[in-house]
Amino acid sequence: MSYVTVGKENSGSIDLHYEDHGAGRPVVLIHGWPLSGKSWEKQVGPLVTAGYRVITYDRRGFGQSSQPWTGYDYDTLAADLHQVLTKLDLKDVALVGFSMGGGEVARYPAKFDAARVSRLAFFAAVPPYLLKANDNPDGVDLSVFDSIRAGLAADRPAFLAGFLANFFNVDTLGGKRISDEAVRACWQVAVGASSKASYDCVAAWYTDFRADLAGIMLPTLVVHGDEDRIVPAAISGRRTHALVAGSKYVEVKGAPHGLNWTHADEVNAALLEFLAVPAGVGAAR
């Protein structure tokens, strides 16, 4: 197994597990909560076949990475991403973030020298700002996030089962675009994550990324499902598109939050088309 060490906690190191396949321009895929890099299964093969070097990694606390007690804020998570890019010496990178992974994609260019990065993609991502506030009246009430934390604290395995049912819209797509076995496999990954990481990451979801997005000067793709029950397009994907100048927006009809599995063909087509645009050529709105 391959690991990048990103820090220490007491007597142990904090190691991020990663996989690195193919050759060509690097594409770094950043997973969502509560899954791991394995959730990109339907994207890795097509990207490698298309001639890209594909790197997936498990966020701290998830998958096969270390499970430290702290560090589940986006400044730390973006610093972890920086360690991955630096230690693998990746250049001309496309950063692709799904759901929570969109936070690292938004924060990285704002916090670090983006010279290694050539383009960005947000899939069903949490930016720009999910929390309801005086200057964000259409956001989500804090009580909703408190309820999620309460569910995790009371019975994390049971909460995750319900969450994943809505993640994939199992009531309408189960047996058609996703199998019971695939949902169960996701639950097994999710329940194996750190309980502390699973809980703490909820607060990170409502980080305010509006300033980060407004400063992005890189070609950017935003993909969202119009049936996303977890992070609705109206308060996330569409707003991210509006904030990132020159970004391209693709809304996938009938797609749930977990669209990179249920609607992989549509997602992959949009991503491959975006990656194929020559550097320096802006995407039309």
Secondary structure, DSSP 8 states (H G I E B T S, - for coil): -EEEEEEEETTEEEEEEEEEE-SSSEEEEE--TT--GGGGHHHHHHHHHTT-EEEEE--TTSTTS---SS--SHHHHHHHHHHHHHHTT--SEEEEEETTHHHHHHHHHHHS-GGGEEEEEEES---S--B-BTTBTTSB-HHHHHHHHHHHHHHHHHHHHHHHHHHTTHHHHBTTTB-HHHHHHHHHHHHTS-HHHHHHHHHHHT---HHHHHT--S-EEEEEETT-SSS-GGGTHHHHHHHSTT-EEEEETT--TTHHHHTHHHHHHHHHHHHHS-TT-----
